[in-house]
Amino acid sequence: MRRRAFATGRSGARWMAVAIGIATLAITPRAWAQDEDPERMAMARSLFQEGVELARRESYEEATDRFRRAYAIRPAPAIAFNLASALVHRGLLVEGSEALQRVLRDPTTPAELRSSAEAQHADIARRLGRLTVRVEGDASDVRVRVGTRDLPSEAIGVAVPFDPGSHEAVAIRDGEDVARAQVEVGEGQAAEVVLDVPARAERVEAPRAALAVTPVETTEPSDRGGGDDTWMWVGIVGGAVVAIGVGVTLAIVMTTPSGEEAPSIGNAMPGVIEW
């Protein structure tokens, strides 16, 4: 595995040389005494020692993994200090700086370790870059990603700490990349990148197809024989229906007492009933 070394200056070189040693000495039986679970103590100690050996072999990516695991089990200042050392070796200055902040905030940090953490934190602060990502154009429903991480909307348009090196900024909308740009951030320098986002394409609805109207064919009366008989039967049946309707109406009128209104024939709504 190819190693990337980012330490610059005599102070940074000294820290890289002695960081693991200082943190190893800081893990004393007294430092672990407050943990009441011996099994968790044993797991964290084993992962820590494995991380130390990996760091000494300059396998910083694997060392980072072991220190992370150890710190998750037992968040001791010495583990955080070693984690910061491995991260800085990999060029991850922002994360390394935050790990050192945990060392400085912990009231159980030994004085010697605290002094070293303060010095190294100040050194990292001088080396950190600052990046401003601006979004121009139609920024509606757009999220910004720099490298592999999403940039919070609150961090867009302002300078924020960034690791030195080359970064790619991408604007994403509806799961698709709509703009991208490359930017180089130097150690201790500020950089800016602009994402020019195109306007959202308007959705054009297809015109609705006209309803097809099928012409109704009319049938002319048949001139064949027998047509007069058909119309005769139609007249007979129609006359019978009319006669029945008149008879029913007369029966209702005759049976309805005077002063009461006859019901309306064909009204589908129920009448109002009073008791």
C-alpha positions as CSV (number, residue, x, y, z in Angstrom):
1,M,0.0,0.0,0.0
2,R,1.4,3.3,-1.0
3,R,1.7,5.8,1.9
4,R,0.8,9.5,1.6
5,A,2.8,11.6,4.1
6,F,1.5,15.1,4.7
7,A,3.6,16.2,7.7
8,T,5.5,19.5,6.9
9,G,8.0,21.4,9.1
10,R,10.1,20.2,12.0
11,S,7.2,20.4,14.5
12,G,5.0,18.2,12.3
13,A,7.8,15.7,11.8
14,R,8.5,15.4,15.5
15,W,4.8,14.8,16.2
16,M,4.6,12.0,13.7
17,A,7.6,10.4,15.2
18,V,6.5,10.5,18.8
19,A,2.7,10.5,18.7
20,I,2.3,6.8,18.9
21,G,4.8,6.5,21.8
22,I,3.2,9.3,23.9
23,A,-0.3,7.8,23.4
24,T,0.9,4.3,24.2
25,L,2.5,5.5,27.5
26,A,-0.8,7.3,28.3
27,I,-2.7,4.0,28.4
28,T,-1.9,3.0,32.0
29,P,-3.9,0.7,34.2
30,R,-5.2,3.8,36.0
31,A,-6.6,5.2,32.8
32,W,-8.7,2.1,32.3
33,A,-9.7,1.7,35.9
34,Q,-13.0,3.6,35.6
35,D,-14.4,1.1,33.1
36,E,-16.2,-1.5,35.1
37,D,-16.6,-4.1,32.2
38,P,-13.4,-6.1,32.0
39,E,-14.5,-7.7,28.7
40,R,-14.9,-4.4,27.0
41,M,-11.6,-3.2,28.5
42,A,-9.9,-6.2,27.1
43,M,-11.4,-5.7,23.6
44,A,-10.5,-2.0,23.5
45,R,-7.0,-2.6,24.7
46,S,-6.4,-5.4,22.1
47,L,-7.7,-3.1,19.3
48,F,-5.6,-0.2,20.5
49,Q,-2.4,-2.3,20.6
50,E,-3.1,-3.7,17.2
51,G,-3.6,-0.1,15.9
52,V,-0.2,0.9,17.4
53,E,1.6,-2.0,15.6
54,L,-0.1,-1.1,12.3
55,A,0.9,2.5,12.7
56,R,4.5,1.6,13.3
57,R,4.4,-0.4,10.1
58,E,3.0,2.7,8.4
59,S,-0.3,0.9,7.6
60,Y,-2.3,4.0,8.5
61,E,-5.6,3.1,6.9
62,E,-5.8,-0.1,8.9
63,A,-4.5,1.6,12.0
64,T,-7.3,4.2,11.6
65,D,-9.8,1.4,11.6
66,R,-8.5,-0.2,14.8
67,F,-8.3,3.1,16.6
68,R,-11.9,3.9,15.6
69,R,-13.1,0.6,16.9
70,A,-11.2,0.9,20.1
71,Y,-12.5,4.4,20.7
72,A,-16.1,3.3,20.1
73,I,-15.7,0.7,22.8
74,R,-13.7,2.8,25.3
75,P,-13.5,6.6,24.4
76,A,-10.1,7.2,26.0
77,P,-8.1,10.4,25.2
78,A,-5.0,8.4,24.2
79,I,-7.0,6.4,21.6
80,A,-8.3,9.7,20.1
81,F,-4.8,11.1,20.0
82,N,-3.5,8.0,18.1
83,L,-6.5,8.2,15.8
84,A,-5.7,11.8,15.0
85,S,-2.1,10.8,14.2
86,A,-3.2,8.1,11.7
87,L,-5.7,10.4,10.1
88,V,-3.2,13.2,9.6
89,H,-0.8,10.7,8.0
90,R,-3.5,10.0,5.4
91,G,-4.1,13.7,4.7
92,L,-7.4,13.8,6.6
93,L,-6.6,17.0,8.5
94,V,-10.2,18.0,9.2
95,E,-11.1,14.7,10.9
96,G,-7.7,14.6,12.6
97,S,-8.3,18.1,14.0
98,E,-11.7,17.0,15.4
99,A,-10.1,13.9,17.0
100,L,-7.7,16.2,18.8
101,Q,-10.5,18.4,20.0
102,R,-12.0,15.3,21.8
103,V,-8.6,14.9,23.5
104,L,-8.6,18.5,24.6
105,R,-12.3,18.4,25.8
106,D,-11.8,15.3,27.9
107,P,-11.1,16.3,31.6
108,T,-9.3,13.0,32.1
109,T,-6.6,13.8,29.6
110,P,-3.1,13.6,31.3
111,A,-1.2,16.9,31.3
112,E,1.6,15.7,29.0
113,L,-0.9,14.4,26.4
114,R,-2.9,17.5,26.6
115,S,0.1,19.7,25.9
116,S,1.1,17.6,22.9
117,A,-2.5,17.7,21.6
118,E,-2.7,21.5,21.9
119,A,0.5,21.9,19.9
120,Q,-0.5,19.5,17.2
121,H,-4.0,21.0,16.9
122,A,-2.5,24.4,16.3
123,D,-0.2,23.0,13.6
124,I,-3.1,21.3,11.8
125,A,-5.1,24.5,12.0
126,R,-2.4,26.3,10.1
127,R,-2.3,23.7,7.4
128,L,-6.0,23.3,6.8
129,G,-7.5,24.7,3.6
130,R,-10.7,26.5,3.2
131,L,-13.2,26.0,0.4
132,T,-16.2,28.0,-0.8
133,V,-18.7,26.3,-3.0
134,R,-21.1,28.6,-4.8
135,V,-24.2,27.5,-6.7
136,E,-25.4,29.7,-9.5
137,G,-28.4,29.3,-11.8
138,D,-31.5,27.3,-10.8
139,A,-30.6,25.9,-7.3
140,S,-34.1,24.5,-6.6
141,D,-34.1,20.9,-5.2
142,V,-30.3,20.8,-5.7
143,R,-27.9,19.1,-3.2
144,V,-24.1,19.5,-3.4
145,R,-21.5,16.7,-2.9
146,V,-17.8,17.3,-2.6
147,G,-15.8,14.1,-3.0
148,T,-17.9,11.4,-1.3
149,R,-19.7,13.5,1.2
150,D,-22.8,15.8,0.9
151,L,-22.2,19.4,1.7
152,P,-24.9,20.8,4.1
153,S,-27.0,23.6,2.6
154,E,-25.8,25.9,5.4
155,A,-22.2,25.4,4.2
156,I,-22.9,26.5,0.6
157,G,-21.6,30.0,-0.3
158,V,-19.3,30.3,2.7
159,A,-15.7,29.2,3.4
160,V,-15.4,26.0,5.4
161,P,-12.4,23.9,6.4
162,F,-11.3,21.3,3.9
163,D,-8.4,18.9,3.5
164,P,-5.7,20.0,1.1
165,G,-5.7,18.4,-2.3
166,S,-7.9,18.0,-5.3
167,H,-11.7,17.8,-4.9
168,E,-14.6,17.4,-7.2
169,A,-17.9,19.3,-6.5
170,V,-21.1,18.0,-8.0
171,A,-24.6,19.4,-8.0
172,I,-27.3,16.7,-8.0
173,R,-31.0,17.1,-8.7
174,D,-33.5,14.2,-8.8
175,G,-30.6,11.7,-8.5
176,E,-28.8,13.1,-11.6
177,D,-25.6,15.2,-11.8
178,V,-26.5,18.5,-13.3
179,A,-23.2,20.4,-12.8
180,R,-19.7,19.5,-11.7
181,A,-16.3,21.2,-11.3
182,Q,-12.8,20.4,-10.1
183,V,-11.0,22.5,-7.5
184,E,-7.5,22.3,-5.9
185,V,-7.1,23.3,-2.3
186,G,-3.6,24.1,-1.1
187,E,-2.3,23.8,2.5
188,G,-3.3,26.8,4.5
189,Q,-4.9,28.4,1.4
190,A,-8.5,29.4,0.4
191,A,-10.1,28.2,-2.8
192,E,-13.5,28.7,-4.5
193,V,-15.5,26.7,-7.0
194,V,-18.7,27.6,-8.8
195,L,-21.4,25.1,-9.9
196,D,-23.5,26.6,-12.8
197,V,-26.7,24.7,-12.5
198,P,-29.1,24.8,-15.6
199,A,-32.7,25.6,-15.2
200,R,-35.1,22.7,-14.6
201,A,-36.5,21.5,-17.9
202,E,-40.2,22.2,-18.0
203,R,-42.5,19.2,-18.5
204,V,-44.5,19.6,-21.7
205,E,-47.7,17.6,-21.7
206,A,-48.6,15.8,-24.9
207,P,-51.8,17.1,-26.5
208,R,-54.8,15.0,-25.8
209,A,-56.1,13.0,-28.7
210,A,-59.5,14.1,-30.0
211,L,-62.4,11.7,-29.2
212,A,-63.4,9.8,-32.3
213,V,-67.1,10.2,-33.0
214,T,-68.6,7.3,-34.8
215,P,-71.5,8.3,-37.1
216,V,-74.8,6.6,-36.5
217,E,-76.3,5.0,-39.5
218,T,-80.0,5.6,-40.0
219,T,-82.1,2.9,-41.5
220,E,-84.6,3.9,-44.1
221,P,-88.1,2.4,-43.8
222,S,-88.3,-0.8,-45.8
223,D,-90.3,-0.7,-48.9
224,R,-90.8,-4.4,-48.9
225,G,-94.2,-6.0,-48.3
226,G,-95.3,-6.3,-44.7
227,G,-94.1,-2.8,-43.6
228,D,-97.8,-1.6,-43.2
229,D,-98.5,-4.5,-40.8
230,T,-95.6,-3.6,-38.6
231,W,-96.8,0.0,-38.1
232,M,-100.3,-1.3,-37.5
233,W,-99.2,-3.4,-34.5
234,V,-97.1,-0.5,-33.1
235,G,-100.3,1.7,-33.1
236,I,-102.3,-1.0,-31.4
237,V,-99.8,-1.5,-28.6
238,G,-99.3,2.3,-28.1
239,G,-103.1,2.8,-27.8
240,A,-103.4,0.1,-25.2
241,V,-100.6,1.7,-23.1
242,V,-102.3,5.1,-23.2
243,A,-105.6,3.6,-22.2
244,I,-104.1,1.8,-19.2
245,G,-102.4,5.0,-18.0
246,V,-105.6,7.0,-18.2
247,G,-107.5,4.4,-16.2
248,V,-104.9,4.4,-13.4
249,T,-105.0,8.1,-13.1
250,L,-108.8,8.2,-12.9
251,A,-108.8,5.6,-10.2
252,I,-106.3,7.6,-8.1
253,V,-108.3,10.8,-8.4
254,M,-111.6,9.1,-7.5
255,T,-110.1,7.3,-4.4
256,T,-108.4,10.4,-3.0
257,P,-110.3,12.1,-0.2
258,S,-111.2,15.8,-0.8
259,G,-108.7,18.3,0.6
260,E,-105.7,16.0,0.1
261,E,-103.3,16.5,-2.8
262,A,-102.9,13.5,-5.0
263,P,-99.3,12.1,-5.1
264,S,-97.2,13.1,-8.0
265,I,-96.6,10.2,-10.4
266,G,-93.1,9.6,-11.3
267,N,-91.5,11.6,-8.4
268,A,-88.5,9.5,-7.2
269,M,-88.0,11.6,-4.0
270,P,-89.9,10.4,-0.9
271,G,-92.5,12.8,0.5
272,V,-92.4,14.4,4.0
273,I,-94.2,12.2,6.5
274,E,-95.9,13.9,9.5
275,W,-97.2,12.1,12.5
